[in-house]
């Protein structure tokens, strides 16, 4: 930020007033025009990497919007622990923000100026935004998913999907799994489960030549592991166990699958089965803290279980002995 001779201290987005040009006018001189009419100007603060955001993608962003001469944002989602996934063309209403995002790459942090036609128009948005107001947004692109391609593909019939190459199916399944992962991180386990099942259905439908079948199986394994974990979160251990066992058919030594099966059996109080799965998992990863802690938990639960069984038997025999004594008298 510029600091004029008056000695004003720079703030988050504070500009000192110049008698000749406004703060946004001075800032705009060093910004790049991305709309073609200087309606959307951009200044990259931190470069990103990879591909540009695709049209109709769903984006994960942090943003803050500022009015000129104001330190505090009039709109921001930075206070949220986990930002909401937003779809271009649906959840994002500012034309300028959509154009800005289409110019960004993952990890990029940029500052944008949106002229009124690309922001809140001639009417503004009372009482926060005055009419014909240019606004500044700082946007960080955390991630994006190409949801349009996935949605269109999943809407096709199985026969139509079979016309596409295997790599296309694997890409769409991976996108569905990534959607599920995002929803899982938001603790939206039911919605995550739906995405994972869509991915699994695509992979089950697809037949592949022997030399490429391992690619399908590897993709299935990731989805099955995620489904097993999700059903544990949904408190449905029997279903979690079923998906974990399907994962073990693909890779019988997979430590995560063994661990999930052990967790499910422990919840269902099937202690011997839980021990068998967890010991096998520990054999694959001897120093895994989660596996070792689960075995300790199992030992504690089993001790409590046997103690209760002993106490119950003791009471039963005590009641029987007392009944026999009464009967003899």
Secondary structure, 3 states (H helix, E strand, C coil): CCCCCCCCCCCCCCCCCCCCCCHHHHHHCCCEECCCCCCEEEEEEECCEEEECCCCCEEEEEEEEECCCCCCCCEECCCCCCCCCEECCCCCCCHHHHHHHCCCEECCEEEEEECHHHCCCCCCECCCECCCCCEEEEEEEEEEECHHHHHHHHCCCHHHHCCCCHHHHHHHHHHHHHHHHHHHHCCCHHHHHHHHHHHHHHHHHCCCCHHHHHHHHHHHHHHHHHHHHHHHHCCCHHHHHHHHHHHHHHCCCCHHHHHHHHHHHHHCCCHHHHHHHHHHHHHHCCCCHHHHHHHHHHHHHHHHHHHHHHHHHHHHHHHHHHHHHHHHC
